[in-house]
Amino acid sequence: MLIPMGLAAIDSDGTLGAFALSSLITIVVGLCLLLKRRREGVIQIGVREGYAVVAGIWLLAITLGALPYFFSGQFPNYLDALFEATSGLTATGSTVLTDVESMPRSLLLWRSLTQWLGGIGIIVLFIVLLPKVGMGAVHLIKAEITGPENQRLSPRIKDTALLLGGIYTAFTIMEIILLKLAGLPFFEALNHGLTGMATGGFSTKNASIGAYNSLAVELIIIVFMVLSGVNFALYVNTWRKGRVNLIRNTELKVYLATIALATLFVTTDLVLQRQYELGLAIRQAVFQVAATVTTAGFTIADYNTWPSLAKMIIFLLMFIGGCAASTSGGIKMARMILLWKSGLEQIKQAIHPQLVTNIFSGGQIVDPQIVKNVNRFFFLFIATFTCASALLAACGLEPFDAMGAVIAALGNVGPGFGVVGPATTFAGVAPFGKVVLISCMLLGRLELMTFLVIIQPEFWRAKKNW
């Protein structure tokens, strides 16, 4: 908060007091937690404590992160401020602001910083906690990243976290510099660099990236959105080993193929429906497909006005998301691949009941427990999507608008469809609907399992097996 507070002092925009008070409250809360830890001595973190710590930190972060918005007077109530803070820290990009360009620069910078920190959340968490928790940090990793497989990049988790943070920061700086060279004012390049690398989607413009109408800016954003959606383990291995056989990485191939095929189908639909000429159709399709697959949420067009097939493709891409261990949301490519292979295995076994089959990934047999976890996750994801959509429909949204809003939040995408599409905001959603969407954003960021686990009474009853 100190960085935007400094900008507030320079601009004299009336938010200095809001940031000062918010910073004071945050410092007091932090000191209280520090004193409590010192009284309790060495922290021993098991599975149960790992889940609780991760969930607690995220809930505390969004609660404190909403304070500058609320104290600034720019938001009508704390719920809207909490919605904006949650959207920022979960790198979702949904907003309740109807006129972003009228906001003080300090608040715009705070929005962008929350997304950047949200994107690097696991790394920041580990750098702060690892010196105090030792090997118990393994359980924090399990709680924070519940993907199909936790990739062990280093025996020393802290070293890996620092390297990931360095790569993330280097990419961010590169994007900011390139956007500045492409003609953006420094402040706007800074904000879009922060939110772009986080695949967050907050913008300083009401029309998002479309406000610039610049092919160079769009290409830069596309490149870094795609880079952010790649499994960061590949970058770490490339850095350490000097090279890595990317061609053999199934997830990366499927990820890039999905972007290419979706772009082809959307472009074809836009041209055949005579909505755009070929050049403009390709330009808009590439950008929106990349923004949706990576769950970045930037826009250069109102896809609400697109033909039905193009809109349906965008809707389905919101479910898929980017690669595992990336800043993207959604179900993730790695899970989709295992779901596909698991489905094929079930078909083979139905035809040949005595056949013993295995699922392979990267030339190795996938542990059946991992496959079960992926199937369980998929069921929970769809069940959560269905229930939340019904709740939003009960709040007055049309069915497709409700489903679009929920997947935009649960998949950490940002804009949805209809009344919450790219040309509008979430300001008009009923208060209870905003609570539902806040919950979906958190569930999506922590990939469902953390919150669903900690609300189970059995999880807290006995220490055995934990």
For each residue, the residues with C-beta under 8 A, 3 or more apart:
1: 4 5 19 22 23 26 68 110
2: 5 6 19 23
3: 6 7 109 113
4: 1 7 8 15 19 68 106 107 109 110 113
5: 1 2 8 9 16 19 20 23 106
6: 2 3 9 10
7: 3 4 10 11 105 106 109
8: 4 5 11 12 13 14 15 16 18 19 104 106
9: 5 6 12 16
10: 6 7
11: 7 8 104 105 106
12: 8 9 16
13: 8 16 104 105 106
14: 8 17 72 104
15: 4 8 18 19 68 72 74 104 106 107
16: 5 8 9 12 13 19 20 106
17: 14 20 21 71
18: 8 15 21 22 67 68 70 71 72 73
19: 1 2 4 5 8 15 16 22 23 68 71 106 110
20: 5 16 17 23 24
21: 17 18 24 25 67 71
22: 1 18 19 25 26 64 67 68 71
23: 1 2 5 19 20 26 27
24: 20 21 27 28
25: 21 22 28 29 64 67
26: 1 22 23 29 30 64 67
27: 23 24 30 31
28: 24 25 31 32
29: 25 26 32 33 60 64
30: 26 27 33 34
31: 27 28 34 35
32: 28 29 35 36
33: 29 30 36 37
34: 30 31 37 38
35: 31 32 38 39
36: 32 33 39 40
37: 33 34 40 43 132
38: 34 35 41
39: 35 36
40: 36 37 43
41: 38
42:
43: 37 40 132 133 136
44: 49 136
45: 49 50 53 133 136 137 139 140
46: 49 50 136 139 463 466
47: 50 51 139 142 143 466
48: 51 52 459 460 463 466
49: 44 45 46 52 53 136 139
50: 45 46 47 53 54 136 138 139 140 141 142 143
51: 47 48 54 55 139 143 450 453 454 459
52: 48 49 55 56 454
53: 45 49 50 56 57 129 140 143
54: 50 51 57 58 125 140 143 144 446 450
55: 51 52 58 59 143 446 450 451 454
56: 52 53 59 60
57: 53 54 60 61 125
58: 54 55 61 62 89 121 442 445 446
59: 55 56 62 63 442
60: 29 56 57 63 64
61: 57 58 64 65 89
62: 58 59 65 66 82 85 86 89 90 438 442
63: 59 60 66 67 82 85
64: 22 25 26 29 60 61 67
65: 61 62 68 85 88 89 114
66: 62 63 69 70 78 81 82 84 85 86
67: 18 21 22 25 26 63 64 70 71 81
68: 1 4 15 18 19 22 65 71 72 107 110
69: 66 72 74 75 80 81 84 85 107 110
70: 18 66 67 75 77 78 81
71: 17 18 19 21 22 67 68
72: 14 15 18 68 69 75 104 107
73: 18
74: 15 69 103 104 107
75: 69 70 72 78 80 81 84 96
76: 80
77: 70 80 81
78: 66 70 75 81 82
79: 82 83 431 434 435
80: 69 75 76 77 83 84 96 427 434
81: 66 67 69 70 75 77 78 84 85
82: 62 63 66 78 79 85 86 438
83: 79 80 86 87 94 96 426 434 437 438
84: 66 69 75 80 81 87 88 95 96 97 111
85: 62 63 65 66 69 81 82 88 89 114
86: 62 66 82 83 89 90 92 438 441 442
87: 83 84 90 92 93 94 95 202 414 441
88: 65 84 85 91 92 111 114 115 118 200 202
89: 58 61 62 65 85 86 114 115 117 118 121 445
90: 62 86 87 118 329 412 441 442 444 445
91: 88 115 118 119 198 199 200 201 295 327 329 412 445
92: 86 87 88 200 201 297 329 408 409 412 413 414 441 444 445
93: 87 115 195 200 201 202 296 297 298 412 413 414 415
94: 83 87 297 408 409 414 415 416 420 425 426 437 441
95: 84 87 100 202 425 426
96: 75 80 83 84 425 426 427 434
97: 84 100 103 425 427
98: 425 427
99: 102 103 206
100: 95 97 103 108 203 204 205 206
101: 204 205 206
102: 99
103: 74 97 99 100 107 108
104: 8 11 13 14 15 72 74 107 108
105: 7 11 13 108 109 187
106: 4 5 7 8 11 13 15 16 19 109 110
107: 4 15 68 69 72 74 103 104 110 111
108: 100 103 104 105 111 112 191 204
109: 3 4 7 105 106 112 113 187 190 191
110: 1 4 19 68 69 106 107 113 114
111: 84 88 107 108 114 115 191 195 202
112: 108 109 115 116 190 191 192 194 195 200 202
113: 3 4 109 110 116 117 194
114: 65 85 88 89 110 111 117 118
115: 88 89 91 93 111 112 118 119 194 195 198 200 201 202
116: 112 113 119 120 172 194 195 197 198 200
117: 89 113 114 120 121 124
118: 88 89 90 91 114 115 121 198 200 445
119: 91 115 116 168 197 198 199 200 228 327
120: 116 117 123 124 164 165 168 198 327
121: 58 89 117 118 124 125 144 445
122: 125 126 141 144 145 161
123: 120 126 127 161 162 164 165 168
124: 117 120 121 127 128 165
125: 54 57 121 122 128 129 140 144
126: 122 123 129 130 137 140 141 157 158 161
127: 123 124 130 158 161 162 165
128: 124 125
129: 53 125 126 132 133 137 140
130: 126 127 133 134 137 157 158 161
131: 158
132: 37 43 129
133: 43 45 129 130 136 137 140
134: 130 137
135: 138
136: 43 44 45 46 49 50 133 139 140
137: 45 126 129 130 133 134 140 141 157 158
138: 50 135 141 142 157
139: 45 46 47 49 50 51 136 142 143
140: 45 50 53 54 125 126 129 133 136 137 143 144
141: 50 122 126 137 138 144 145 150 157
142: 47 50 138 139 145 146 150
143: 47 50 51 53 54 55 139 140 146 446 450
144: 54 121 122 125 140 141 446 450
145: 122 141 142 150 325 447
146: 142 143 377 446 447 448 449 450
147: 150 324 325 332 334 335 447
148: 324 332 334 335 338 370 373 374
149: 324 334 370
150: 141 142 145 147
151: 231 233 324 325
152: 155
153: 160 163 233 236 237
154: 157 159 160 163
155: 152
156: 159 160
157: 126 130 137 138 141 154 160 161
158: 126 127 130 131 137 161 162
159: 154 156 162 163
160: 153 154 156 157 163 164 236
161: 122 123 126 127 130 157 158 164 165
162: 123 127 158 159 165 166
163: 153 154 159 160 166 167 236 239 240
164: 120 123 160 161 167 168 232 235 236
165: 120 123 124 127 161 162 168 169
166: 162 163 169 170
167: 163 164 170 171 232 235 236 239
168: 119 120 123 164 165 171 172 197 232 327
169: 165 166 172 173
170: 166 167 173 174
171: 167 168 174 175 197 224 227 228
172: 116 168 169 175 176 193 194 197
173: 169 170 176 177 193
174: 170 171 177 178 224
175: 171 172 178 179 192 193 196 197 220 224
176: 172 173 179 180 189 190 193 194
177: 173 174 180 181 189
178: 174 175 181 182 220
179: 175 176 182 184 188 189 192 193 217 220 221
180: 176 177 184 186 189
181: 177 178
182: 178 179 214 216 217 220
183: 212 214 216 217
184: 179 180 188 189 192 212 217
185: 188 189
186: 180 189 190
187: 105 109 190 191 204
188: 179 184 185 191 192 204 205
189: 176 177 179 180 184 185 186 192 193
190: 109 112 176 186 187 193 194
191: 108 109 111 112 187 188 194 195 202 203 204
192: 112 175 179 184 188 189 195 196 203 204 209 221
193: 172 173 175 176 179 189 190 196 197 224
194: 112 113 115 116 172 176 190 191 197 198 200
195: 93 111 112 115 116 191 192 198 200 201 202 203
196: 175 192 193 199 200 221 224 225 228 296 298
197: 116 119 168 171 172 175 193 194 224 228 327
198: 91 115 116 118 119 120 194 195 228 327
199: 91 119 196 225 228 229 294 295 296 297 322 326 327 328 329 412
200: 88 91 92 93 112 115 116 118 119 194 195 196 296 297 414
201: 91 92 93 115 195 208 291 296 297 298 413 414 415
202: 87 88 93 95 111 112 115 191 195
203: 100 191 192 195 208 209 211 298
204: 100 101 108 187 188 191 192
205: 100 101 188 208 209 210 211 212
206: 99 100 101 211
207: 210 211 299
208: 201 203 205 211 298 299 300 422
209: 192 203 205 212 217 218 221 287 298 299 300
210: 205 207 213 299 300 301
211: 203 205 206 207 208
212: 183 184 205 209 217 218
213: 210
214: 182 183 217 218
215: 218 219 283
216: 182 183 219 220
217: 179 182 183 184 209 212 214 220 221
218: 209 212 214 215 221 222 283 287 300
219: 215 216 222 223
220: 175 178 179 182 216 217 223 224
221: 179 192 196 209 217 218 224 225 287 296 298
222: 218 219 225 226 286 287 290
223: 219 220 226 227
224: 171 174 175 193 196 197 220 221 227 228
225: 196 199 221 222 228 229 290 291 294 296 298
226: 222 223 229 230 256 259 290 294
227: 171 223 224 230
228: 119 171 196 197 198 199 224 225 294 296 322 326 327 328
229: 199 225 226 255 293 294 295 321 322 323 326 327 328
230: 226 227 234 235 252 255 322 323 326
231: 151 234 249 251 252 323 324 325 326 334
232: 164 167 168 235 236 325 326
233: 151 153 236 237 325
234: 230 231 237 238 244 246 249 252
235: 164 167 230 232 238 239
236: 153 160 163 164 167 232 233 239 240
237: 153 233 234 240 241 244
238: 234 235 241 242 243 244
239: 163 167 235 236
240: 163 236 237
241: 237 238 244
242: 238
243: 238
244: 234 237 238 241 249
245: 248 249
246: 234 249 252
247: 253
248: 245 362 363
249: 231 234 244 245 246 252 253 362
250: 253 254 337 361 362
251: 231 254 255 323 324 333 334 337
252: 230 231 234 246 249 255 256 323
253: 247 249 250 256 257
254: 250 251 257 258 333 336 337
255: 229 230 251 252 258 259 293 322 323 333
256: 226 252 253 259 260
257: 253 254 260 261
258: 254 255 261 262 293 317 320 333
259: 226 255 256 262 263 289 290 293
260: 256 257 263 264
261: 257 258 264 265
262: 258 259 265 266 289 293 313 317
263: 259 260 266 267 282 285 286 289 290
264: 260 261 267 268
265: 261 262 268 269 309 310 313
266: 262 263 269 270 281 285 288 289 306 309 310 313 314
267: 263 264 270 271 278 281 282 285
268: 264 265 271 272
269: 265 266 272 273 306 307 309 310 313
270: 266 267 273 275 276 281 284 285 306 307 310
271: 267 268 274 275 276 277 278 281
272: 268 269
273: 269 270 307 310
274: 271
275: 270 271 281 305 306 307
276: 270 271 280 281 284
277: 271 280 281
278: 267 271 281 282
279: 282 283
280: 276 277 283 284
281: 266 267 270 271 275 276 277 278 284 285
282: 263 267 278 279 285 286
283: 215 218 279 280 286 287 300
284: 270 276 280 281 287 288 300 301
285: 263 266 267 270 281 282 288 289 310
286: 222 263 282 283 289 290
287: 209 218 221 222 283 284 290 291 298 300 301
288: 266 284 285 291 292 299 300 301 303 314
289: 259 262 263 266 285 286 292 293 313 314 317
290: 222 225 226 259 263 286 287 293 294 296
291: 201 225 287 288 294 296 297 298 299
292: 288 289 295 314 317 318 413
293: 229 255 258 259 262 289 290 317 320 321 322 328
294: 199 225 226 228 229 290 291 321 322 326 328
295: 91 199 229 292 318 321 322 328 329 330 411 412 413 414
296: 93 196 199 200 201 221 225 228 290 291 328 414
297: 92 93 94 199 200 201 291 408 413 414 415
298: 93 196 201 203 208 209 221 225 287 291
299: 207 208 209 210 288 291 302 303 415 422
300: 208 209 210 218 283 284 287 288
301: 210 284 287 288 305 306 422
302: 299 305 421 422 423
303: 288 299 306 310 311 314 421 422
304: 311 417 418 421 422 423
305: 275 301 302
306: 266 269 270 275 301 303 310 311 314
307: 269 270 273 275 310 311
308: 311 312
309: 265 266 269 312 313
310: 265 266 269 270 273 285 303 306 307 313 314
311: 303 304 306 307 308 314 315 417
312: 308 309 315 316
313: 262 265 266 269 289 309 310 316 317
314: 266 288 289 292 303 306 310 311 317 318
315: 311 312 318 319 403 404 407 417
316: 312 313 319 320
317: 258 262 289 292 293 313 314 320
318: 292 295 314 315 321 330 404 407 408 411 413
319: 315 316 330 331 381 407 411
320: 258 293 316 317 330 331 332 333 336
321: 229 293 294 295 318 328 329 330 331 332 333 411 412
322: 199 228 229 230 255 293 294 295 326 327 328 329 330 332 333
323: 229 230 231 251 252 255 326 328 332 333 334
324: 147 148 149 151 231 251 332 333 334 335
325: 145 147 151 231 232 233
326: 199 228 229 230 231 232 294 322 323
327: 91 119 120 168 197 198 199 228 229 322
328: 199 228 229 293 294 295 296 321 322 323 332 412
329: 90 91 92 199 295 321 322 410 411 412 413 444 445
330: 295 318 319 320 321 322 411 412 413 444
331: 319 320 321 335 336 377 378 381 411
332: 147 148 320 321 322 323 324 328 335 336
333: 251 254 255 258 320 321 322 323 324 336 337
334: 147 148 149 231 251 323 324 337 338
335: 147 148 324 331 332 338 339 374 377 378
336: 254 320 331 332 333 339 340
337: 250 251 254 333 334 340 341 361
338: 148 334 335 341 342 359 361 366 370 371 374
339: 335 336 342 343 374 375 378
340: 336 337 343 344
341: 337 338 344 345 359 360 361 366
342: 338 339 345 346 359 371 374 375
343: 339 340 346 347
344: 340 341 347 348
345: 341 342 348 349 357 359
346: 342 343 349 350
347: 343 344 350 351
348: 344 345 351 352 355 357
349: 345 346 352 353 355 357
350: 346 347 353
351: 347 348 355
352: 348 349 355
353: 349 350
354:
355: 348 349 351 352
356:
357: 345 348 349
358: 365 366
359: 338 341 342 345 365 366 371
360: 341 363 364 365 366
361: 250 337 338 341 364 366
362: 248 249 250
363: 248 360
364: 360 361
365: 358 359 360
366: 338 341 358 359 360 361 370 371
367: 370 371
368: 371 372
369: 372 373
370: 148 149 338 366 367 373 374
371: 338 342 359 366 367 368 374 375
372: 368 369 375 376
373: 148 369 370 376 377
374: 148 335 338 339 342 370 371 377 378
375: 339 342 371 372 378 379
376: 372 373 379 380
377: 146 331 335 373 374 380 381 447 448 449
378: 331 335 339 374 375 381 382
379: 375 376 382 383
380: 376 377 383 384 448 449 452
381: 319 331 377 378 384 385 410 448
382: 378 379 385 386
383: 379 380 386 387
384: 380 381 387 388 410 440 443 448
385: 381 382 388 389 403 406 407 410
386: 382 383 389 390
387: 383 384 390 391
388: 384 385 391 392 406 409 410 436 437 439 440
389: 385 386 392 393 399 402 403 406
390: 386 387 393 394 402
391: 387 388 394 395 432 433 436
392: 388 389 395 397 401 402 405 406 429 433 436 437
393: 389 390 396 397 398 399 402
394: 390 391
395: 391 392 402 429 430 432 433 436
396: 393 430 433
397: 392 393 401 402 405 418 419 420 429 433
398: 393 401 402 418 419
399: 389 393 402 403
400: 403 404 417 418
401: 392 397 398 404 405 416 417 418 419 420
402: 389 390 392 393 395 397 398 399 405 406
403: 315 385 389 399 400 406 407 417
404: 315 318 400 401 407 408 416 417 418 420 421
405: 392 397 401 402 408 409 416 417 420 426 429 433 437
406: 385 388 389 392 402 403 409 410 416 436 437 440
407: 315 318 319 385 403 404 410 411 413 416
408: 92 94 297 318 404 405 411 413 414 415 416 417 420
409: 92 94 388 405 406 412 413 416 437 438 440 441 444
410: 329 381 384 385 388 406 407 440 441 443 444
411: 295 318 319 321 329 330 331 407 408 444
412: 90 91 92 93 199 295 321 328 329 330 409 441 444 445
413: 92 93 201 292 295 297 318 329 330 407 408 409 416
414: 87 92 93 94 200 201 295 296 297 408
415: 93 94 201 297 299 408 420 421 422
416: 94 401 404 405 406 407 408 409 413 420 421
417: 304 311 315 400 401 403 404 405 408 420 421
418: 304 397 398 400 401 404 421
419: 397 398 401 424 428
420: 94 397 401 404 405 408 415 416 417 424 425 426 429
421: 302 303 304 404 415 416 417 418 424
422: 208 299 301 302 303 304 415
423: 302 304
424: 419 420 421 428
425: 94 95 96 97 98 420 428
426: 83 94 95 96 405 420 429 434 437
427: 80 96 97 98
428: 419 424 425
429: 392 395 397 405 420 426 433 434 437
430: 395 396 433 434
431: 79 434 435
432: 391 395 435 436
433: 391 392 395 396 397 405 429 430 436 437
434: 79 80 83 96 426 429 430 431 437 438
435: 79 431 432 438 439
436: 388 391 392 395 406 432 433 439 440
437: 83 94 388 392 405 406 409 426 429 433 434 440 441
438: 62 82 83 86 409 434 435 441 442
439: 388 435 436 442 443
440: 384 388 406 409 410 436 437 443 444
441: 86 87 90 92 94 409 410 412 437 438 444 445
442: 58 59 62 86 90 438 439 445 446 451
443: 384 410 439 440 446 447 448 451 452
444: 90 92 329 330 409 410 411 412 440 441 447 448
445: 58 89 90 91 92 118 121 329 412 441 442
446: 54 55 58 143 144 146 442 443 449 450 451
447: 145 146 147 377 443 444 450
448: 146 377 380 381 384 443 444 451 452
449: 146 377 380 446 452 453
450: 51 54 55 143 144 146 446 447 453 454
451: 55 442 443 446 448 454 455
452: 380 443 448 449 455 456
453: 51 449 450 456 459
454: 51 52 55 450 451 459
455: 451 452
456: 452 453 459 460
457: 460 461
458: 461
459: 48 51 453 454 456
460: 48 456 457
461: 457 458
462: 465
463: 46 48 466
464:
465: 462
466: 46 47 48 463
